[in-house]
């Protein structure tokens, strides 16, 4: 889900981000979206694991809930 920058900045500051960090986050995600930040090499056996994102997300969520 994409939000306009001003709305995303408000969400981030309401979540506890400082205005400066919220702005830097927006700058970073904009650079990713525009392709100014990208991987230096293609995915392959050397830099890819067999772990699916869904498995990692479940583990991360469980750790967060336990903490």
MIDOSE-1310 file (N, C-alpha, C; in nm, 2 decimals, decimal comma, always signed):
residues 67
xxxx	+0,08/-0,12/+0,00/+0,00/+0,00/+0,00/+0,09/+0,12/+0,00; +0,07/+0,21/-0,09/+0,15/+0,33/-0,10/+0,06/+0,45/-0,04; +0,13/+0,53/+0,03/+0,07/+0,65/+0,09/+0,15/+0,77/+0,04; +0,08/+0,89/+0,02/+0,15/+1,01/-0,01/+0,25/+1,04/+0,10
xxxx	+0,36/+1,10/+0,06/+0,47/+1,13/+0,15/+0,42/+1,20/+0,28; +0,34/+1,30/+0,27/+0,29/+1,37/+0,39/+0,21/+1,28/+0,49; +0,13/+1,19/+0,43/+0,06/+1,10/+0,51/+0,15/+0,99/+0,58; +0,25/+0,94/+0,50/+0,34/+0,85/+0,56/+0,43/+0,91/+0,67
xxxx	+0,47/+1,04/+0,65/+0,54/+1,11/+0,75/+0,46/+1,12/+0,88; +0,33/+1,15/+0,86/+0,25/+1,16/+0,98/+0,23/+1,03/+1,05; +0,22/+0,92/+0,98/+0,21/+0,78/+1,04/+0,34/+0,75/+1,11; +0,45/+0,78/+1,05/+0,58/+0,75/+1,12/+0,60/+0,84/+1,24
xxxx	+0,57/+0,97/+1,24/+0,59/+1,05/+1,36/+0,49/+1,01/+1,47; +0,37/+0,97/+1,43/+0,27/+0,92/+1,53/+0,32/+0,79/+1,59; +0,40/+0,71/+1,52/+0,46/+0,59/+1,57/+0,59/+0,61/+1,65; +0,63/+0,74/+1,66/+0,74/+0,77/+1,75/+0,87/+0,81/+1,67
xxxx	+0,87/+0,81/+1,54/+0,99/+0,86/+1,47/+1,00/+1,01/+1,48; +1,12/+1,06/+1,49/+1,13/+1,21/+1,48/+1,10/+1,25/+1,34; +1,07/+1,38/+1,33/+1,04/+1,43/+1,19/+1,16/+1,41/+1,10; +1,28/+1,43/+1,15/+1,40/+1,41/+1,07/+1,41/+1,27/+1,02
xxxx	+1,40/+1,17/+1,11/+1,41/+1,03/+1,07/+1,30/+0,99/+0,98; +1,18/+1,04/+1,00/+1,07/+1,01/+0,91/+1,10/+1,06/+0,77; +1,16/+1,18/+0,76/+1,20/+1,24/+0,63/+1,31/+1,16/+0,56; +1,40/+1,11/+0,64/+1,51/+1,03/+0,59/+1,45/+0,89/+0,54
xxxx	+1,36/+0,84/+0,61/+1,30/+0,71/+0,57/+1,22/+0,73/+0,43; +1,15/+0,84/+0,42/+1,08/+0,87/+0,30/+1,18/+0,89/+0,18; +1,29/+0,96/+0,21/+1,39/+0,97/+0,11/+1,45/+0,84/+0,06; +1,48/+0,75/+0,16/+1,53/+0,62/+0,13/+1,43/+0,54/+0,04
xxxx	+1,30/+0,53/+0,09/+1,21/+0,45/+0,01/+1,18/+0,51/-0,12; +1,18/+0,64/-0,14/+1,17/+0,70/-0,27/+1,28/+0,66/-0,36; +1,41/+0,66/-0,31/+1,52/+0,62/-0,39/+1,51/+0,47/-0,43; +1,46/+0,39/-0,34/+1,44/+0,25/-0,38/+1,34/+0,24/-0,49
xxxx	+1,23/+0,31/-0,48/+1,12/+0,30/-0,57/+1,16/+0,35/-0,71; +1,25/+0,45/-0,71/+1,29/+0,51/-0,84/+1,41/+0,44/-0,90; +1,46/+0,33/-0,83/+1,57/+0,26/-0,88/+1,71/+0,32/-0,86; +1,72/+0,42/-0,78/+1,85/+0,48/-0,75/+1,93/+0,40/-0,65
xxxx	+1,86/+0,31/-0,58/+1,93/+0,21/-0,49/+1,89/+0,08/-0,55; +1,98/+0,00/-0,58/+1,96/-0,14/-0,63/+2,07/-0,23/-0,59; +2,04/-0,36/-0,61/+2,14/-0,46/-0,58/+2,26/-0,45/-0,67; +2,37/-0,48/-0,61/+2,50/-0,47/-0,69/+2,52/-0,59/-0,78
xxxx	+2,45/-0,70/-0,74/+2,46/-0,82/-0,82/+2,33/-0,90/-0,82; +2,31/-0,98/-0,92/+2,19/-1,06/-0,93/+2,18/-1,16/-0,82; +2,06/-1,21/-0,79/+2,04/-1,32/-0,69/+2,09/-1,45/-0,76; +2,16/-1,53/-0,67/+2,21/-1,66/-0,72/+2,23/-1,75/-0,60
xxxx	+2,29/-1,87/-0,62/+2,31/-1,96/-0,51/+2,40/-1,90/-0,41; +2,50/-1,82/-0,44/+2,59/-1,76/-0,35/+2,53/-1,67/-0,25; +2,42/-1,60/-0,29/+2,37/-1,49/-0,20/+2,22/-1,51/-0,17; +2,17/-1,63/-0,19/+2,03/-1,66/-0,17/+2,01/-1,79/-0,08
xxxx	+1,92/-1,78/+0,02/+1,90/-1,90/+0,10/+1,77/-1,96/+0,06; +1,75/-2,08/+0,12/+1,63/-2,16/+0,09/+1,51/-2,11/+0,18; +1,54/-2,02/+0,27/+1,43/-1,98/+0,37/+1,34/-1,89/+0,29; +1,21/-1,93/+0,30/+1,10/-1,84/+0,24/+1,07/-1,73/+0,33
xxxx	+1,03/-1,61/+0,27/+1,00/-1,50/+0,35/+0,89/-1,53/+0,45; +0,79/-1,60/+0,41/+0,68/-1,64/+0,50/+0,73/-1,71/+0,62; +0,82/-1,80/+0,61/+0,88/-1,87/+0,73/+0,95/-1,77/+0,82; +1,03/-1,68/+0,76/+1,10/-1,58/+0,83/+1,01/-1,49/+0,90
xxxx	+0,90/-1,45/+0,83/+0,80/-1,35/+0,89/+0,73/-1,42/+1,01; +0,70/-1,54/+1,00/+0,63/-1,61/+1,11/+0,73/-1,62/+1,23; +0,85/-1,65/+1,21/+0,95/-1,66/+1,32/+0,97/-1,52/+1,38; +0,98/-1,42/+1,30/+1,00/-1,28/+1,35/+0,88/-1,24/+1,43
xxxx	+0,76/-1,27/+1,38/+0,64/-1,23/+1,45/+0,63/-1,30/+1,59; +0,67/-1,43/+1,59/+0,67/-1,50/+1,72/+0,77/-1,44/+1,82; +0,89/-1,41/+1,77/+0,99/-1,35/+1,86/+0,94/-1,21/+1,91; +0,87/-1,14/+1,82/+0,82/-1,01/+1,87/+0,72/-1,02/+1,97
xxx	+0,63/-1,11/+1,95/+0,52/-1,14/+2,05/+0,57/-1,19/+2,18; +0,68/-1,27/+2,18/+0,73/-1,33/+2,30/+0,81/-1,22/+2,38; +0,86/-1,12/+2,31/+0,95/-1,02/+2,37/+0,87/-0,92/+2,44
